[in-house]
Amino acid sequence: MMPKVAHPHITNDPAVCGGNAIIHGTRFPVRSVAMYVLQHGLTPEELVAKFPHLSLAQIHDALAYYYDNRQEIENEITENREEHVKQRAS
């Protein structure tokens, strides 16, 4: 088992985004970074240009957090897709 890795730009707050991993000081979920970069093909630099309140260090730390906690973030992505579909159907 790998030791827990510290991610200084990532936090969990039960009062923000349902307690999911977010970039510290924002409401920007790690899952969104993963989706923009890995699914939509944006580079970290393009993501910073799109969301100027984020730093390149924060984006890279969010990606590192994703790779260290891949299953957790993939589950969040899936859960949020399902919720979105249910809301649209209502």
PDB file of N, CA, C and O in Angstrom:
ATOM      1  N   MET A   1       0.840  -1.179   0.000  1.00  0.00           N
ATOM      2  CA  MET A   1       0.000   0.000   0.000  1.00  0.00           C
ATOM      3  C   MET A   1       0.888   1.245   0.000  1.00  0.00           C
ATOM      4  O   MET A   1       1.858   1.335   0.752  1.00  0.00           O
ATOM      5  N   MET A   2       0.536   2.195  -0.854  1.00  0.00           N
ATOM      6  CA  MET A   2       1.320   3.423  -0.950  1.00  0.00           C
ATOM      7  C   MET A   2       0.962   4.368   0.190  1.00  0.00           C
ATOM      8  O   MET A   2      -0.189   4.419   0.622  1.00  0.00           O
ATOM      9  N   PRO A   3       1.947   5.114   0.674  1.00  0.00           N
ATOM     10  CA  PRO A   3       1.638   6.096   1.725  1.00  0.00           C
ATOM     11  C   PRO A   3       0.778   7.218   1.163  1.00  0.00           C
ATOM     12  O   PRO A   3       0.827   7.510  -0.032  1.00  0.00           O
ATOM     13  N   LYS A   4      -0.001   7.839   2.022  1.00  0.00           N
ATOM     14  CA  LYS A   4      -0.847   8.973   1.642  1.00  0.00           C
ATOM     15  C   LYS A   4       0.045  10.142   1.239  1.00  0.00           C
ATOM     16  O   LYS A   4       0.972  10.504   1.963  1.00  0.00           O
ATOM     17  N   VAL A   5      -0.240  10.724   0.086  1.00  0.00           N
ATOM     18  CA  VAL A   5       0.553  11.827  -0.442  1.00  0.00           C
ATOM     19  C   VAL A   5      -0.147  13.140  -0.126  1.00  0.00           C
ATOM     20  O   VAL A   5      -1.362  13.256  -0.285  1.00  0.00           O
ATOM     21  N   ALA A   6       0.618  14.128   0.321  1.00  0.00           N
ATOM     22  CA  ALA A   6       0.056  15.448   0.619  1.00  0.00           C
ATOM     23  C   ALA A   6      -0.157  16.227  -0.676  1.00  0.00           C
ATOM     24  O   ALA A   6       0.688  16.217  -1.571  1.00  0.00           O
ATOM     25  N   HIS A   7      -1.286  16.892  -0.756  1.00  0.00           N
ATOM     26  CA  HIS A   7      -1.621  17.752  -1.889  1.00  0.00           C
ATOM     27  C   HIS A   7      -1.996  19.112  -1.318  1.00  0.00           C
ATOM     28  O   HIS A   7      -3.141  19.317  -0.916  1.00  0.00           O
ATOM     29  N   PRO A   8      -1.038  20.054  -1.278  1.00  0.00           N
ATOM     30  CA  PRO A   8      -1.261  21.322  -0.596  1.00  0.00           C
ATOM     31  C   PRO A   8      -2.344  22.204  -1.205  1.00  0.00           C
ATOM     32  O   PRO A   8      -2.866  23.087  -0.524  1.00  0.00           O
ATOM     33  N   HIS A   9      -2.692  21.990  -2.459  1.00  0.00           N
ATOM     34  CA  HIS A   9      -3.707  22.827  -3.105  1.00  0.00           C
ATOM     35  C   HIS A   9      -5.100  22.193  -3.083  1.00  0.00           C
ATOM     36  O   HIS A   9      -6.050  22.775  -3.607  1.00  0.00           O
ATOM     37  N   ILE A  10      -5.227  21.019  -2.489  1.00  0.00           N
ATOM     38  CA  ILE A  10      -6.492  20.280  -2.514  1.00  0.00           C
ATOM     39  C   ILE A  10      -7.031  20.131  -1.098  1.00  0.00           C
ATOM     40  O   ILE A  10      -6.281  19.886  -0.153  1.00  0.00           O
ATOM     41  N   THR A  11      -8.339  20.283  -0.972  1.00  0.00           N
ATOM     42  CA  THR A  11      -8.986  20.141   0.328  1.00  0.00           C
ATOM     43  C   THR A  11     -10.354  19.497   0.158  1.00  0.00           C
ATOM     44  O   THR A  11     -10.884  19.411  -0.949  1.00  0.00           O
ATOM     45  N   ASN A  12     -10.905  19.055   1.258  1.00  0.00           N
ATOM     46  CA  ASN A  12     -12.277  18.548   1.305  1.00  0.00           C
ATOM     47  C   ASN A  12     -12.997  19.319   2.397  1.00  0.00           C
ATOM     48  O   ASN A  12     -12.509  19.411   3.524  1.00  0.00           O
ATOM     49  N   ASP A  13     -14.142  19.867   2.072  1.00  0.00           N
ATOM     50  CA  ASP A  13     -14.950  20.607   3.034  1.00  0.00           C
ATOM     51  C   ASP A  13     -16.377  20.111   2.895  1.00  0.00           C
ATOM     52  O   ASP A  13     -16.980  20.274   1.834  1.00  0.00           O
ATOM     53  N   PRO A  14     -16.938  19.506   3.943  1.00  0.00           N
ATOM     54  CA  PRO A  14     -18.296  18.967   3.844  1.00  0.00           C
ATOM     55  C   PRO A  14     -19.332  20.015   3.420  1.00  0.00           C
ATOM     56  O   PRO A  14     -20.391  19.661   2.902  1.00  0.00           O
ATOM     57  N   ALA A  15     -19.033  21.295   3.634  1.00  0.00           N
ATOM     58  CA  ALA A  15     -19.975  22.358   3.285  1.00  0.00           C
ATOM     59  C   ALA A  15     -19.831  22.833   1.832  1.00  0.00           C
ATOM     60  O   ALA A  15     -20.624  23.651   1.366  1.00  0.00           O
ATOM     61  N   VAL A  16     -18.821  22.321   1.121  1.00  0.00           N
ATOM     62  CA  VAL A  16     -18.570  22.751  -0.251  1.00  0.00           C
ATOM     63  C   VAL A  16     -18.539  21.544  -1.178  1.00  0.00           C
ATOM     64  O   VAL A  16     -17.780  20.602  -0.951  1.00  0.00           O
ATOM     65  N   CYS A  17     -19.347  21.572  -2.203  1.00  0.00           N
ATOM     66  CA  CYS A  17     -19.382  20.513  -3.223  1.00  0.00           C
ATOM     67  C   CYS A  17     -19.578  19.127  -2.610  1.00  0.00           C
ATOM     68  O   CYS A  17     -19.000  18.146  -3.077  1.00  0.00           O
ATOM     69  N   GLY A  18     -20.385  19.057  -1.578  1.00  0.00           N
ATOM     70  CA  GLY A  18     -20.695  17.767  -0.970  1.00  0.00           C
ATOM     71  C   GLY A  18     -19.512  17.079  -0.318  1.00  0.00           C
ATOM     72  O   GLY A  18     -19.546  15.869  -0.093  1.00  0.00           O
ATOM     73  N   GLY A  19     -18.473  17.826  -0.015  1.00  0.00           N
ATOM     74  CA  GLY A  19     -17.298  17.233   0.622  1.00  0.00           C
ATOM     75  C   GLY A  19     -16.315  16.616  -0.353  1.00  0.00           C
ATOM     76  O   GLY A  19     -15.316  16.025   0.057  1.00  0.00           O
ATOM     77  N   ASN A  20     -16.595  16.750  -1.648  1.00  0.00           N
ATOM     78  CA  ASN A  20     -15.679  16.221  -2.652  1.00  0.00           C
ATOM     79  C   ASN A  20     -14.398  17.046  -2.692  1.00  0.00           C
ATOM     80  O   ASN A  20     -14.378  18.185  -2.227  1.00  0.00           O
ATOM     81  N   ALA A  21     -13.342  16.485  -3.238  1.00  0.00           N
ATOM     82  CA  ALA A  21     -12.058  17.158  -3.335  1.00  0.00           C
ATOM     83  C   ALA A  21     -12.183  18.397  -4.221  1.00  0.00           C
ATOM     84  O   ALA A  21     -12.691  18.328  -5.340  1.00  0.00           O
ATOM     85  N   ILE A  22     -11.709  19.531  -3.698  1.00  0.00           N
ATOM     86  CA  ILE A  22     -11.745  20.799  -4.432  1.00  0.00           C
ATOM     87  C   ILE A  22     -10.385  21.479  -4.334  1.00  0.00           C
ATOM     88  O   ILE A  22      -9.561  21.133  -3.487  1.00  0.00           O
ATOM     89  N   ILE A  23     -10.166  22.446  -5.211  1.00  0.00           N
ATOM     90  CA  ILE A  23      -8.971  23.271  -5.116  1.00  0.00           C
ATOM     91  C   ILE A  23      -9.176  24.230  -3.953  1.00  0.00           C
ATOM     92  O   ILE A  23     -10.178  24.944  -3.889  1.00  0.00           O
ATOM     93  N   HIS A  24      -8.220  24.238  -3.039  1.00  0.00           N
ATOM     94  CA  HIS A  24      -8.306  25.030  -1.805  1.00  0.00           C
ATOM     95  C   HIS A  24      -8.610  26.501  -2.113  1.00  0.00           C
ATOM     96  O   HIS A  24      -7.998  27.109  -2.992  1.00  0.00           O
ATOM     97  N   GLY A  25      -9.565  27.049  -1.372  1.00  0.00           N
ATOM     98  CA  GLY A  25      -9.931  28.451  -1.524  1.00  0.00           C
ATOM     99  C   GLY A  25     -10.891  28.716  -2.666  1.00  0.00           C
ATOM    100  O   GLY A  25     -11.204  29.868  -2.964  1.00  0.00           O
ATOM    101  N   THR A  26     -11.362  27.650  -3.312  1.00  0.00           N
ATOM    102  CA  THR A  26     -12.304  27.785  -4.422  1.00  0.00           C
ATOM    103  C   THR A  26     -13.437  26.773  -4.223  1.00  0.00           C
ATOM    104  O   THR A  26     -13.459  26.026  -3.245  1.00  0.00           O
ATOM    105  N   ARG A  27     -14.353  26.770  -5.152  1.00  0.00           N
ATOM    106  CA  ARG A  27     -15.394  25.748  -5.206  1.00  0.00           C
ATOM    107  C   ARG A  27     -15.171  24.866  -6.443  1.00  0.00           C
ATOM    108  O   ARG A  27     -16.103  24.226  -6.929  1.00  0.00           O
ATOM    109  N   PHE A  28     -13.952  24.838  -6.938  1.00  0.00           N
ATOM    110  CA  PHE A  28     -13.615  24.141  -8.183  1.00  0.00           C
ATOM    111  C   PHE A  28     -13.196  22.711  -7.877  1.00  0.00           C
ATOM    112  O   PHE A  28     -12.137  22.487  -7.290  1.00  0.00           O
ATOM    113  N   PRO A  29     -14.021  21.733  -8.270  1.00  0.00           N
ATOM    114  CA  PRO A  29     -13.716  20.332  -7.943  1.00  0.00           C
ATOM    115  C   PRO A  29     -12.550  19.752  -8.749  1.00  0.00           C
ATOM    116  O   PRO A  29     -12.331  20.114  -9.905  1.00  0.00           O
ATOM    117  N   VAL A  30     -11.830  18.867  -8.127  1.00  0.00           N
ATOM    118  CA  VAL A  30     -10.765  18.124  -8.809  1.00  0.00           C
ATOM    119  C   VAL A  30     -11.351  17.384 -10.007  1.00  0.00           C
ATOM    120  O   VAL A  30     -10.711  17.293 -11.054  1.00  0.00           O
ATOM    121  N   ARG A  31     -12.559  16.859  -9.858  1.00  0.00           N
ATOM    122  CA  ARG A  31     -13.176  16.109 -10.967  1.00  0.00           C
ATOM    123  C   ARG A  31     -13.327  16.989 -12.206  1.00  0.00           C
ATOM    124  O   ARG A  31     -13.213  16.494 -13.327  1.00  0.00           O
ATOM    125  N   SER A  32     -13.582  18.286 -12.023  1.00  0.00           N
ATOM    126  CA  SER A  32     -13.713  19.190 -13.170  1.00  0.00           C
ATOM    127  C   SER A  32     -12.373  19.369 -13.878  1.00  0.00           C
ATOM    128  O   SER A  32     -12.313  19.400 -15.107  1.00  0.00           O
ATOM    129  N   VAL A  33     -11.306  19.487 -13.102  1.00  0.00           N
ATOM    130  CA  VAL A  33      -9.969  19.586 -13.703  1.00  0.00           C
ATOM    131  C   VAL A  33      -9.704  18.331 -14.521  1.00  0.00           C
ATOM    132  O   VAL A  33      -9.265  18.414 -15.669  1.00  0.00           O
ATOM    133  N   ALA A  34      -9.966  17.174 -13.936  1.00  0.00           N
ATOM    134  CA  ALA A  34      -9.726  15.907 -14.630  1.00  0.00           C
ATOM    135  C   ALA A  34     -10.540  15.829 -15.921  1.00  0.00           C
ATOM    136  O   ALA A  34     -10.031  15.397 -16.955  1.00  0.00           O
ATOM    137  N   MET A  35     -11.790  16.243 -15.860  1.00  0.00           N
ATOM    138  CA  MET A  35     -12.640  16.175 -17.050  1.00  0.00           C
ATOM    139  C   MET A  35     -12.163  17.139 -18.137  1.00  0.00           C
ATOM    140  O   MET A  35     -12.081  16.759 -19.305  1.00  0.00           O
ATOM    141  N   TYR A  36     -11.850  18.376 -17.767  1.00  0.00           N
ATOM    142  CA  TYR A  36     -11.375  19.347 -18.757  1.00  0.00           C
ATOM    143  C   TYR A  36     -10.091  18.892 -19.430  1.00  0.00           C
ATOM    144  O   TYR A  36      -9.948  19.009 -20.647  1.00  0.00           O
ATOM    145  N   VAL A  37      -9.162  18.375 -18.645  1.00  0.00           N
ATOM    146  CA  VAL A  37      -7.854  18.011 -19.189  1.00  0.00           C
ATOM    147  C   VAL A  37      -7.892  16.639 -19.865  1.00  0.00           C
ATOM    148  O   VAL A  37      -7.429  16.495 -20.997  1.00  0.00           O
ATOM    149  N   LEU A  38      -8.433  15.643 -19.188  1.00  0.00           N
ATOM    150  CA  LEU A  38      -8.345  14.272 -19.689  1.00  0.00           C
ATOM    151  C   LEU A  38      -9.452  13.894 -20.667  1.00  0.00           C
ATOM    152  O   LEU A  38      -9.236  13.064 -21.550  1.00  0.00           O
ATOM    153  N   GLN A  39     -10.631  14.489 -20.523  1.00  0.00           N
ATOM    154  CA  GLN A  39     -11.725  14.137 -21.423  1.00  0.00           C
ATOM    155  C   GLN A  39     -11.941  15.149 -22.540  1.00  0.00           C
ATOM    156  O   GLN A  39     -12.297  14.776 -23.658  1.00  0.00           O
ATOM    157  N   HIS A  40     -11.726  16.438 -22.240  1.00  0.00           N
ATOM    158  CA  HIS A  40     -11.961  17.477 -23.235  1.00  0.00           C
ATOM    159  C   HIS A  40     -10.679  17.930 -23.927  1.00  0.00           C
ATOM    160  O   HIS A  40     -10.732  18.680 -24.902  1.00  0.00           O
ATOM    161  N   GLY A  41      -9.528  17.480 -23.431  1.00  0.00           N
ATOM    162  CA  GLY A  41      -8.262  17.731 -24.097  1.00  0.00           C
ATOM    163  C   GLY A  41      -7.631  19.092 -23.879  1.00  0.00           C
ATOM    164  O   GLY A  41      -6.709  19.461 -24.606  1.00  0.00           O
ATOM    165  N   LEU A  42      -8.104  19.853 -22.891  1.00  0.00           N
ATOM    166  CA  LEU A  42      -7.461  21.136 -22.599  1.00  0.00           C
ATOM    167  C   LEU A  42      -6.124  20.884 -21.923  1.00  0.00           C
ATOM    168  O   LEU A  42      -5.972  19.928 -21.162  1.00  0.00           O
ATOM    169  N   THR A  43      -5.169  21.738 -22.204  1.00  0.00           N
ATOM    170  CA  THR A  43      -3.900  21.666 -21.487  1.00  0.00           C
ATOM    171  C   THR A  43      -4.080  22.390 -20.158  1.00  0.00           C
ATOM    172  O   THR A  43      -5.003  23.192 -20.021  1.00  0.00           O
ATOM    173  N   PRO A  44      -3.224  22.125 -19.182  1.00  0.00           N
ATOM    174  CA  PRO A  44      -3.303  22.889 -17.933  1.00  0.00           C
ATOM    175  C   PRO A  44      -3.220  24.398 -18.173  1.00  0.00           C
ATOM    176  O   PRO A  44      -3.899  25.169 -17.496  1.00  0.00           O
ATOM    177  N   GLU A  45      -2.401  24.819 -19.122  1.00  0.00           N
ATOM    178  CA  GLU A  45      -2.274  26.246 -19.431  1.00  0.00           C
ATOM    179  C   GLU A  45      -3.577  26.808 -19.995  1.00  0.00           C
ATOM    180  O   GLU A  45      -3.969  27.924 -19.653  1.00  0.00           O
ATOM    181  N   GLU A  46      -4.246  26.047 -20.850  1.00  0.00           N
ATOM    182  CA  GLU A  46      -5.537  26.483 -21.393  1.00  0.00           C
ATOM    183  C   GLU A  46      -6.588  26.569 -20.297  1.00  0.00           C
ATOM    184  O   GLU A  46      -7.444  27.454 -20.315  1.00  0.00           O
ATOM    185  N   LEU A  47      -6.521  25.656 -19.354  1.00  0.00           N
ATOM    186  CA  LEU A  47      -7.476  25.674 -18.241  1.00  0.00           C
ATOM    187  C   LEU A  47      -7.271  26.915 -17.380  1.00  0.00           C
ATOM    188  O   LEU A  47      -8.244  27.524 -16.934  1.00  0.00           O
ATOM    189  N   VAL A  48      -6.018  27.298 -17.140  1.00  0.00           N
ATOM    190  CA  VAL A  48      -5.732  28.514 -16.377  1.00  0.00           C
ATOM    191  C   VAL A  48      -6.233  29.742 -17.146  1.00  0.00           C
ATOM    192  O   VAL A  48      -6.753  30.680 -16.542  1.00  0.00           O
ATOM    193  N   ALA A  49      -6.081  29.741 -18.464  1.00  0.00           N
ATOM    194  CA  ALA A  49      -6.579  30.866 -19.267  1.00  0.00           C
ATOM    195  C   ALA A  49      -8.099  30.941 -19.205  1.00  0.00           C
ATOM    196  O   ALA A  49      -8.668  32.033 -19.187  1.00  0.00           O
ATOM    197  N   LYS A  50      -8.749  29.801 -19.173  1.00  0.00           N
ATOM    198  CA  LYS A  50     -10.219  29.734 -19.107  1.00  0.00           C
ATOM    199  C   LYS A  50     -10.731  30.120 -17.716  1.00  0.00           C
ATOM    200  O   LYS A  50     -11.791  30.733 -17.592  1.00  0.00           O
ATOM    201  N   PHE A  51      -9.986  29.763 -16.685  1.00  0.00           N
ATOM    202  CA  PHE A  51     -10.359  30.036 -15.287  1.00  0.00           C
ATOM    203  C   PHE A  51      -9.187  30.760 -14.618  1.00  0.00           C
ATOM    204  O   PHE A  51      -8.402  30.130 -13.908  1.00  0.00           O
ATOM    205  N   PRO A  52      -9.060  32.068 -14.833  1.00  0.00           N
ATOM    206  CA  PRO A  52      -7.872  32.792 -14.357  1.00  0.00           C
ATOM    207  C   PRO A  52      -7.733  32.869 -12.833  1.00  0.00           C
ATOM    208  O   PRO A  52      -6.685  33.274 -12.332  1.00  0.00           O
ATOM    209  N   HIS A  53      -8.769  32.488 -12.096  1.00  0.00           N
ATOM    210  CA  HIS A  53      -8.632  32.469 -10.633  1.00  0.00           C
ATOM    211  C   HIS A  53      -7.850  31.247 -10.157  1.00  0.00           C
ATOM    212  O   HIS A  53      -7.525  31.138  -8.974  1.00  0.00           O
ATOM    213  N   LEU A  54      -7.547  30.329 -11.074  1.00  0.00           N
ATOM    214  CA  LEU A  54      -6.746  29.143 -10.744  1.00  0.00           C
ATOM    215  C   LEU A  54      -5.310  29.354 -11.204  1.00  0.00           C
ATOM    216  O   LEU A  54      -5.055  30.044 -12.191  1.00  0.00           O
ATOM    217  N   SER A  55      -4.379  28.751 -10.474  1.00  0.00           N
ATOM    218  CA  SER A  55      -2.965  28.822 -10.873  1.00  0.00           C
ATOM    219  C   SER A  55      -2.555  27.499 -11.522  1.00  0.00           C
ATOM    220  O   SER A  55      -3.205  26.467 -11.355  1.00  0.00           O
ATOM    221  N   LEU A  56      -1.469  27.569 -12.253  1.00  0.00           N
ATOM    222  CA  LEU A  56      -0.941  26.364 -12.883  1.00  0.00           C
ATOM    223  C   LEU A  56      -0.559  25.320 -11.828  1.00  0.00           C
ATOM    224  O   LEU A  56      -0.757  24.122 -12.031  1.00  0.00           O
ATOM    225  N   ALA A  57      -0.014  25.780 -10.714  1.00  0.00           N
ATOM    226  CA  ALA A  57       0.334  24.855  -9.624  1.00  0.00           C
ATOM    227  C   ALA A  57      -0.912  24.144  -9.092  1.00  0.00           C
ATOM    228  O   ALA A  57      -0.870  22.948  -8.807  1.00  0.00           O
ATOM    229  N   GLN A  58      -2.016  24.876  -8.959  1.00  0.00           N
ATOM    230  CA  GLN A  58      -3.259  24.261  -8.481  1.00  0.00           C
ATOM    231  C   GLN A  58      -3.760  23.206  -9.461  1.00  0.00           C
ATOM    232  O   GLN A  58      -4.194  22.130  -9.049  1.00  0.00           O
ATOM    233  N   ILE A  59      -3.701  23.509 -10.744  1.00  0.00           N
ATOM    234  CA  ILE A  59      -4.153  22.562 -11.769  1.00  0.00           C
ATOM    235  C   ILE A  59      -3.290  21.299 -11.731  1.00  0.00           C
ATOM    236  O   ILE A  59      -3.816  20.186 -11.760  1.00  0.00           O
ATOM    237  N   HIS A  60      -1.993  21.466 -11.667  1.00  0.00           N
ATOM    238  CA  HIS A  60      -1.106  20.292 -11.640  1.00  0.00           C
ATOM    239  C   HIS A  60      -1.298  19.479 -10.357  1.00  0.00           C
ATOM    240  O   HIS A  60      -1.238  18.250 -10.389  1.00  0.00           O
ATOM    241  N   ASP A  61      -1.527  20.155  -9.238  1.00  0.00           N
ATOM    242  CA  ASP A  61      -1.777  19.418  -7.994  1.00  0.00           C
ATOM    243  C   ASP A  61      -3.107  18.668  -8.072  1.00  0.00           C
ATOM    244  O   ASP A  61      -3.222  17.550  -7.570  1.00  0.00           O
ATOM    245  N   ALA A  62      -4.111  19.283  -8.699  1.00  0.00           N
ATOM    246  CA  ALA A  62      -5.402  18.596  -8.872  1.00  0.00           C
ATOM    247  C   ALA A  62      -5.233  17.354  -9.744  1.00  0.00           C
ATOM    248  O   ALA A  62      -5.832  16.314  -9.469  1.00  0.00           O
ATOM    249  N   LEU A  63      -4.424  17.461 -10.786  1.00  0.00           N
ATOM    250  CA  LEU A  63      -4.170  16.285 -11.630  1.00  0.00           C
ATOM    251  C   LEU A  63      -3.404  15.214 -10.862  1.00  0.00           C
ATOM    252  O   LEU A  63      -3.698  14.026 -10.994  1.00  0.00           O
ATOM    253  N   ALA A  64      -2.431  15.625 -10.067  1.00  0.00           N
ATOM    254  CA  ALA A  64      -1.695  14.656  -9.248  1.00  0.00           C
ATOM    255  C   ALA A  64      -2.647  13.980  -8.262  1.00  0.00           C
ATOM    256  O   ALA A  64      -2.573  12.770  -8.048  1.00  0.00           O
ATOM    257  N   TYR A  65      -3.547  14.773  -7.660  1.00  0.00           N
ATOM    258  CA  TYR A  65      -4.531  14.207  -6.729  1.00  0.00           C
ATOM    259  C   TYR A  65      -5.412  13.201  -7.467  1.00  0.00           C
ATOM    260  O   TYR A  65      -5.709  12.128  -6.942  1.00  0.00           O
ATOM    261  N   TYR A  66      -5.822  13.545  -8.665  1.00  0.00           N
ATOM    262  CA  TYR A  66      -6.637  12.616  -9.463  1.00  0.00           C
ATOM    263  C   TYR A  66      -5.899  11.286  -9.653  1.00  0.00           C
ATOM    264  O   TYR A  66      -6.470  10.219  -9.427  1.00  0.00           O
ATOM    265  N   TYR A  67      -4.646  11.351 -10.064  1.00  0.00           N
ATOM    266  CA  TYR A  67      -3.903  10.110 -10.301  1.00  0.00           C
ATOM    267  C   TYR A  67      -3.636   9.333  -9.009  1.00  0.00           C
ATOM    268  O   TYR A  67      -3.573   8.104  -9.035  1.00  0.00           O
ATOM    269  N   ASP A  68      -3.480  10.026  -7.887  1.00  0.00           N
ATOM    270  CA  ASP A  68      -3.296   9.346  -6.602  1.00  0.00           C
ATOM    271  C   ASP A  68      -4.593   8.774  -6.051  1.00  0.00           C
ATOM    272  O   ASP A  68      -4.568   7.866  -5.220  1.00  0.00           O
ATOM    273  N   ASN A  69      -5.730   9.301  -6.511  1.00  0.00           N
ATOM    274  CA  ASN A  69      -7.046   8.904  -5.983  1.00  0.00           C
ATOM    275  C   ASN A  69      -8.023   8.674  -7.132  1.00  0.00           C
ATOM    276  O   ASN A  69      -9.175   9.104  -7.082  1.00  0.00           O
ATOM    277  N   ARG A  70      -7.553   8.005  -8.143  1.00  0.00           N
ATOM    278  CA  ARG A  70      -8.301   7.853  -9.396  1.00  0.00           C
ATOM    279  C   ARG A  70      -9.702   7.299  -9.200  1.00  0.00           C
ATOM    280  O   ARG A  70     -10.656   7.842  -9.758  1.00  0.00           O
ATOM    281  N   GLN A  71      -9.850   6.247  -8.434  1.00  0.00           N
ATOM    282  CA  GLN A  71     -11.170   5.626  -8.267  1.00  0.00           C
ATOM    283  C   GLN A  71     -12.151   6.583  -7.589  1.00  0.00           C
ATOM    284  O   GLN A  71     -13.312   6.677  -7.990  1.00  0.00           O
ATOM    285  N   GLU A  72     -11.682   7.287  -6.569  1.00  0.00           N
ATOM    286  CA  GLU A  72     -12.522   8.263  -5.870  1.00  0.00           C
ATOM    287  C   GLU A  72     -13.054   9.328  -6.834  1.00  0.00           C
ATOM    288  O   GLU A  72     -14.245   9.639  -6.827  1.00  0.00           O
ATOM    289  N   ILE A  73     -12.173   9.877  -7.654  1.00  0.00           N
ATOM    290  CA  ILE A  73     -12.572  10.947  -8.568  1.00  0.00           C
ATOM    291  C   ILE A  73     -13.439  10.397  -9.699  1.00  0.00           C
ATOM    292  O   ILE A  73     -14.404  11.046 -10.102  1.00  0.00           O
ATOM    293  N   GLU A  74     -13.116   9.235 -10.207  1.00  0.00           N
ATOM    294  CA  GLU A  74     -13.964   8.609 -11.234  1.00  0.00           C
ATOM    295  C   GLU A  74     -15.374   8.360 -10.692  1.00  0.00           C
ATOM    296  O   GLU A  74     -16.358   8.541 -11.409  1.00  0.00           O
ATOM    297  N   ASN A  75     -15.468   7.948  -9.429  1.00  0.00           N
ATOM    298  CA  ASN A  75     -16.786   7.761  -8.813  1.00  0.00           C
ATOM    299  C   ASN A  75     -17.545   9.083  -8.735  1.00  0.00           C
ATOM    300  O   ASN A  75     -18.746   9.123  -9.003  1.00  0.00           O
ATOM    301  N   GLU A  76     -16.853  10.170  -8.369  1.00  0.00           N
ATOM    302  CA  GLU A  76     -17.485  11.492  -8.312  1.00  0.00           C
ATOM    303  C   GLU A  76     -17.988  11.907  -9.693  1.00  0.00           C
ATOM    304  O   GLU A  76     -19.090  12.443  -9.817  1.00  0.00           O
ATOM    305  N   ILE A  77     -17.196  11.664 -10.717  1.00  0.00           N
ATOM    306  CA  ILE A  77     -17.608  12.002 -12.081  1.00  0.00           C
ATOM    307  C   ILE A  77     -18.871  11.245 -12.444  1.00  0.00           C
ATOM    308  O   ILE A  77     -19.814  11.831 -12.976  1.00  0.00           O
ATOM    309  N   THR A  78     -18.901   9.958 -12.165  1.00  0.00           N
ATOM    310  CA  THR A  78     -20.067   9.129 -12.471  1.00  0.00           C
ATOM    311  C   THR A  78     -21.292   9.583 -11.688  1.00  0.00           C
ATOM    312  O   THR A  78     -22.380   9.707 -12.250  1.00  0.00           O
ATOM    313  N   GLU A  79     -21.119   9.831 -10.391  1.00  0.00           N
ATOM    314  CA  GLU A  79     -22.242  10.262  -9.562  1.00  0.00           C
ATOM    315  C   GLU A  79     -22.821  11.582 -10.047  1.00  0.00           C
ATOM    316  O   GLU A  79     -24.039  11.760 -10.050  1.00  0.00           O
ATOM    317  N   ASN A  80     -21.985  12.483 -10.445  1.00  0.00           N
ATOM    318  CA  ASN A  80     -22.459  13.783 -10.899  1.00  0.00           C
ATOM    319  C   ASN A  80     -23.116  13.698 -12.270  1.00  0.00           C
ATOM    320  O   ASN A  80     -24.032  14.469 -12.556  1.00  0.00           O
ATOM    321  N   ARG A  81     -22.689  12.816 -13.091  1.00  0.00           N
ATOM    322  CA  ARG A  81     -23.369  12.603 -14.377  1.00  0.00           C
ATOM    323  C   ARG A  81     -24.769  12.069 -14.150  1.00  0.00           C
ATOM    324  O   ARG A  81     -25.720  12.540 -14.773  1.00  0.00           O
ATOM    325  N   GLU A  82     -24.907  11.089 -13.263  1.00  0.00           N
ATOM    326  CA  GLU A  82     -26.209  10.507 -12.984  1.00  0.00           C
ATOM    327  C   GLU A  82     -27.162  11.531 -12.400  1.00  0.00           C
ATOM    328  O   GLU A  82     -28.331  11.575 -12.783  1.00  0.00           O
ATOM    329  N   GLU A  83     -26.679  12.361 -11.473  1.00  0.00           N
ATOM    330  CA  GLU A  83     -27.519  13.398 -10.873  1.00  0.00           C
ATOM    331  C   GLU A  83     -27.982  14.381 -11.944  1.00  0.00           C
ATOM    332  O   GLU A  83     -29.140  14.800 -11.952  1.00  0.00           O
ATOM    333  N   HIS A  84     -27.095  14.736 -12.826  1.00  0.00           N
ATOM    334  CA  HIS A  84     -27.432  15.686 -13.888  1.00  0.00           C
ATOM    335  C   HIS A  84     -28.520  15.100 -14.789  1.00  0.00           C
ATOM    336  O   HIS A  84     -29.469  15.795 -15.151  1.00  0.00           O
ATOM    337  N   VAL A  85     -28.384  13.848 -15.143  1.00  0.00           N
ATOM    338  CA  VAL A  85     -29.378  13.193 -15.995  1.00  0.00           C
ATOM    339  C   VAL A  85     -30.732  13.135 -15.285  1.00  0.00           C
ATOM    340  O   VAL A  85     -31.764  13.392 -15.905  1.00  0.00           O
ATOM    341  N   LYS A  86     -30.738  12.804 -14.005  1.00  0.00           N
ATOM    342  CA  LYS A  86     -31.986  12.740 -13.256  1.00  0.00           C
ATOM    343  C   LYS A  86     -32.642  14.113 -13.166  1.00  0.00           C
ATOM    344  O   LYS A  86     -33.863  14.224 -13.283  1.00  0.00           O
ATOM    345  N   GLN A  87     -31.841  15.165 -12.960  1.00  0.00           N
ATOM    346  CA  GLN A  87     -32.396  16.515 -12.870  1.00  0.00           C
ATOM    347  C   GLN A  87     -33.011  16.945 -14.195  1.00  0.00           C
ATOM    348  O   GLN A  87     -34.070  17.572 -14.208  1.00  0.00           O
ATOM    349  N   ARG A  88     -32.372  16.623 -15.294  1.00  0.00           N
ATOM    350  CA  ARG A  88     -32.908  16.988 -16.609  1.00  0.00           C
ATOM    351  C   ARG A  88     -34.204  16.244 -16.888  1.00  0.00           C
ATOM    352  O   ARG A  88     -35.106  16.783 -17.529  1.00  0.00           O
ATOM    353  N   ALA A  89     -34.301  15.005 -16.411  1.00  0.00           N
ATOM    354  CA  ALA A  89     -35.488  14.187 -16.663  1.00  0.00           C
ATOM    355  C   ALA A  89     -36.689  14.646 -15.826  1.00  0.00           C
ATOM    356  O   ALA A  89     -37.838  14.371 -16.172  1.00  0.00           O
ATOM    357  N   SER A  90     -36.414  15.339 -14.736  1.00  0.00           N
ATOM    358  CA  SER A  90     -37.499  15.765 -13.835  1.00  0.00           C
ATOM    359  C   SER A  90     -38.263  16.942 -14.371  1.00  0.00           C
ATOM    360  O   SER A  90     -39.202  17.413 -13.729  1.00  0.00           O
TER     361      SER A  90
END
